[in-house]
């Protein structure tokens, strides 16, 4: 994996996990990577994930606790 890329399926898995807390998040459409974040565009809006969270989902998804998922779900911005 290149240093400026992230596994898309880890992003999709995070979106699926967040749907439990916010069913309006929508489906993955695209993403853009900055130094510390991944801005994800969905079919209904966008959400900003810390790059570290996406990498945790890739390497150790069980380490992401429910509180973190809930906080991410409320940070979703609809279009």
N, C-alpha and C positions, 0 to 999 in steps of 0.2 A: 504494500500500500504506500503510495506517495505521501509525503509529509503534508501536502496541501489537499488531501482528500480524506473522506470519511466513508465508511461502509454505509451505503444507502439503506440496506436492510436494517441496520441498527436504528436509523432515524424512523423508518416505517414501524419497527417494533415499539419504539417509544410512543409514537402517535397512537398505536393500538392500545398500549397500556394506559395512555391518558384519556382515551375515550370512556373509560370506566368512570372518570371524574368529571368529564365534560364531553358529552356525546356530540356536540356541535363542532368539534375540531376539524372534521373532514379528512379527506384522503391526501396523501403525499402528492405534490405536483413538482416541486423543485426545491433546491436549497443553494445557499451561498455561504461560503466560509470566510470568517474574518480571523484575526489573530487568536481570539479567545472564544468566539461564538459561532454558532451555525444558525442562520436565519432560514427557517423552513416555511415555504409557501404551501398551503393546503388548498383544497377545493373550495374552502369557505373563509379563509383568512391566512394569518401567519402566526408563528411562534418563534421565539428566540431561545435556543438551547445553549447552555455552556458547552463548549467543545468537550470538556472533561466528562460531562454527563453522557454524551453520545459515545465516547470511548468506553465509559463504564458499562453502558448497555452492550457494547460489542464484546468486552472482555469478561465482565462479571455482572450480568444483569440482576442477579439475586442480591447484590450489594446496594441496589437503589431502593431506598425505603419509601413507604407509603406517603410520608410527609413531603418528601421531595417531589413525588409524582403529583400530589395535590397542589403544591405551589406552582409547578410548571403548568398544570391544567388551567389554573386561574390566570396565568400570564398570557394565554391565547388571546389574540386580537382578531375579531371577525372583520370581514370586508364590508 
